[in-house]
Amino acid sequence: MKDQLIYKIEKIVKNEKFKLDAFFLCGAPSGLPDDSLKKACEKYLDAVKNDTKDEAVVAELVAELERHLGSEPKIKVVGDITDNRSELQEVYDNREYL
């Protein structure tokens, strides 16, 4: 299960980077990039890569997931391919495995 969550977190990071590129560089409509969520995911992935378990990093990631899931998107785009709420929800729902 942890490997599946790591894969989902990697997808979240890629998605947020894509949103950043699409929104700011190309002017394409997408959800607003969430830099703090991306950074929390990257910190967690770095800790996993270094084979360290840092409860503060996990707590930060869970807090960012809660914040993101508790907010409504500022921009709603029909058929938005950058919508990753289901991945965020899955990681949050299985946070005990982080």
N, C-alpha and C positions, 0 to 999 in steps of 0.2 A: 504494500500500500504506500509506503514511503516513497518508493521509486516513482509510482504514478503521480504522487503529489509534487515531487521534484520536477517531473516532466510538465505538469500543469503550471507550476511557478515559472519555469523557463518560457512557456508559451505566453504567460502574462507579461513577462519582461519584453519579449519580442513584440507583443501586441501594443504595449505602451510606447515602444520605440517607433513602431509603424505609425501610430496615432500622431506622435510628435512630428515625424517627417511629413505625413499627409496633411496635417493641419497647418503647420507653420511654413513648410517649404513649398508644397504644391498647391496649397489653398483648397485642397479637396475636403469636402465635408466628412467629418468623422467625429467621434466622441472626443472630448477634450482629453489630452494626455494627463495622466496623474503621476507626476514626477516623484512624489513622496511614496506612493505605492511601488513604483518601479525601483526606487532606491532600497526600500525595505525588502523586496524580493531579491534584489542583487546581493544585499548583505547576507540574507539567509543562504543563498546559493554559494557565496564565498565561504561561509562557515561549513557548509556540507562538503565543499571541495577540499577544505583544509581538515576535514574529519574532526571538527570541534562542535560540541553542542553548547550553544550560548543561549541561556534562557531569556536574556534581555533581547537578543535578536529575534527569537521566536515571538516574544511578547510584542515587540514592535510590529512584526509582520501581522500578527493576529489583530492588533489595534488598527492597522491600516486597512485590513480586509473589512473589519467592522465599520470603519468610517466610510469606506467606499460603498459597501453594500447598503448602508443606512441612508445614503444620499441619492437623490434623483439626478440623472444626467442633465446637465445644463443644455446640452444640444441633443435633440432626439432626431435621428435620421432613420427613415424607413429602410429596412434592408441593410442596416449598418453592419458591414463585415467585421468591424472592430469591436463589436459588442462582446465582452468577455465576462459578463456577470455570472454565467453558469459555471465557468471555471473558477471564478472567485468564490462562489458559493460552495462548490465542491471542496476546495482547499479549506475554507472556513469550517465546513461541516466535519471535516476529518482532521482538524487541527491537533488532536491528541497524538497523531502520528508524526508530527513535525519534530 
